[in-house]
Amino acid sequence: MSDTKPQPHPTEITQPYWDGAAAGKLMLQRCTQCGTIRHYPQLLCTNCYSDGVEWVEASGRGTVQSWTIAHHAFHPAFKGELPYTLLTVDLEEGPRAMGRLDGDPAGLRLGLPVRIGFGADSLPRFTLAE
Amino acid sequence: MSLNGKGAITGIGETAYMRASPKTAFALQIEASLAAIADAGLDPKDIDGIIPIGITGAPAEAFVTNFGIPDLRFSTLTPMGGASGIAAVQCALAAISAGLCKHVLIPAGRNVSSGARAGVRIHQMPQFHLVTEFELPQGAVAPAQLYAPMARRHMELYGTTSRQFGEVAVSTRAHALLNGNAVMTKPITLEDHQTSRMIADPFRLLDCSLESDGGAAFVVSSVEHARHMRQPVVEVLGIAEGHPDQPSSITQRGDLTRLGMAKAAPIAFRMAGVSHADIDVAEIYDCFTYIVLCQLEDMGFCKKGEGGPFVEDGKLRLGGALPTNTHGGLLSQAHMLGMNHVVELVRQLRGQGGRAQVQDAEIGLCTGYGDLGDGAIAIMRRN
């Protein structure tokens, strides 16, 4: 396995998300027919089956749904970053996001408020909200 | 019409399980197939249905070619990871009861020591492309890391403890020691579990299943045929598959603690016409200790959140109320995609369980769990 980190390979459907991430914004799909917000990006609105989409910027606020702390690298590219925390976050808009926690995981508990940001690599980073 | 009593597992076969086999996955698959067909008292040319396990494995045509099967009448795929084997039994029963074919071979073979290891396998599957795009680049690489948040949430919500996970590891290992074909051969204690190194918190090394090479296969036939075949009849009473909400990524699943099994189990129990108290032995897919506990809840052996207390008093041990994974499971026998769970259940119900035999086992169940939460369950009875 190569030591290079696996990179996201955007598709036509997901590209606007990654464009937003590169600009530091969390962009989510909103259905133009019924207004339902969805993530990860997908073709159809599960609520009304429309494929009409507009992209909206999320508030960046969310709460902790769960987490794991990686102590073993299953890919050599992540070895130097151990241990790292992967947070599963309930976004204020409804869907979830996964991203690294910046900071100490010791005080983590369900429901803690977090804020999302993006690193230079366009990947989400969470910090515990004050 | 239901699949109750429509078919039986008439042949079972396994290769030796090991960490690194010199044989190819296909050679192992063929070896297990020949063993299962012989166990059934059939000739390979009698096979007229094939459901190969493993979407990157050998297709049905490879078996037709090698066995010289003159008239294959049915083949399909059930790509549900570790739930594939039992999902394939369901397909086989449907095909047999519809008169499409008589004897369906369900074979698996793996050589992960030379092929795709746990860290990359999921990312080769098209159904998980969102995980590969959104989670893999952040270091969510392997199943341990993807499943750990389910276990963590269960612990936070219900007070489930790592020591309760440990009981699953310890009882499963004790059973493996009774099996002449288990990769792990040394006993472990709860303290060994608690001091094993952390892999993906809360999963320690001894919460994680093995990566193994080998093959396992079984033959499904109608009950009418089974009565005239070589082995005691083990018929399927109830069977179902269930897919989790949001099967494409665990992250987006409404309830992280609920698997596809929660949908499948009520259907299988209703079809079987048996209650939980009737189950003498259980072979429960155990890619991680927590997944056993979660399935016990999803199957209704206890309420959601009570899996920890349910297992901690030794119920899963031989002699306990629900002897579970009597072969050593994926945790300690071998990771054979849950195919070994089906094989072991049939063995138990035939009374061929050797030193791990559950006395007078008449009704039992086996489960499968697929990659991100698919579930499959079969309830069987010695006829």
Contacts between the chains, C-beta under 8 A, distances in Angstrom:
chain1	res1	chain2	res2	distance
A	1	B	119	7.3
A	1	B	120	7.1
A	5	B	137	6.4
A	6	B	123	7.6
A	6	B	132	7.7
A	6	B	136	4.9
A	6	B	137	5.4
A	6	B	141	7.9
A	7	B	137	6.0
A	8	B	133	4.9
A	8	B	134	7.0
A	8	B	137	5.1
A	9	B	132	8.0
A	9	B	133	6.3
A	10	B	133	7.2
A	11	B	133	7.7
A	14	B	133	6.3
A	39	B	252	7.2
A	40	B	130	4.6
A	40	B	133	7.6
A	40	B	134	5.4
A	40	B	248	7.7
A	40	B	249	6.4
A	40	B	252	6.5
A	42	B	130	8.0
A	65	B	149	7.6
A	65	B	153	6.9
A	65	B	256	7.0
A	66	B	149	3.8
A	66	B	150	7.3
A	66	B	152	4.9
A	66	B	153	4.0
A	66	B	156	7.4
A	66	B	256	6.0
A	67	B	149	6.1
A	67	B	152	5.9
A	68	B	145	5.8
A	68	B	148	3.5
A	68	B	149	5.3
A	68	B	152	6.1
A	68	B	200	5.1
A	68	B	201	5.7
A	68	B	202	7.7
A	68	B	203	8.0
A	69	B	198	7.6
A	69	B	200	7.3
A	69	B	201	3.9
A	70	B	139	6.0
A	70	B	145	5.7
A	70	B	200	5.6
A	70	B	201	7.8
A	71	B	197	7.1
A	71	B	198	4.2
A	71	B	199	6.1
A	71	B	200	6.9
A	71	B	201	6.6
A	72	B	144	7.5
A	72	B	197	7.7
A	72	B	198	7.7
A	72	B	199	4.5
A	72	B	200	6.8
A	73	B	139	7.7
A	73	B	141	7.8
A	74	B	118	6.9
A	74	B	119	3.7
A	74	B	141	4.0
A	74	B	142	3.8
A	74	B	144	7.4
A	74	B	145	6.9
A	75	B	119	5.8
A	75	B	139	7.4
A	75	B	141	4.7
A	78	B	139	4.4
A	78	B	141	7.0
A	81	B	139	6.7
A	84	B	139	6.0
A	86	B	135	8.0
A	86	B	138	6.5
A	86	B	139	6.8
A	86	B	140	5.5
A	86	B	145	6.7
A	86	B	149	7.4
A	88	B	149	4.9
A	88	B	251	5.4
A	88	B	256	7.6
A	95	B	252	6.4
A	96	B	251	5.1
A	96	B	252	5.4
A	97	B	251	7.4
A	98	B	134	6.8
A	98	B	135	5.3
A	98	B	138	6.6
A	98	B	140	6.5
A	98	B	251	4.8
A	99	B	138	6.3
A	100	B	138	5.9
A	100	B	139	7.4
A	109	B	156	6.6
A	110	B	153	7.0
A	110	B	156	4.9
A	110	B	157	7.1
A	121	B	137	7.8
A	123	B	137	6.1
A	123	B	138	5.5
A	124	B	138	7.6
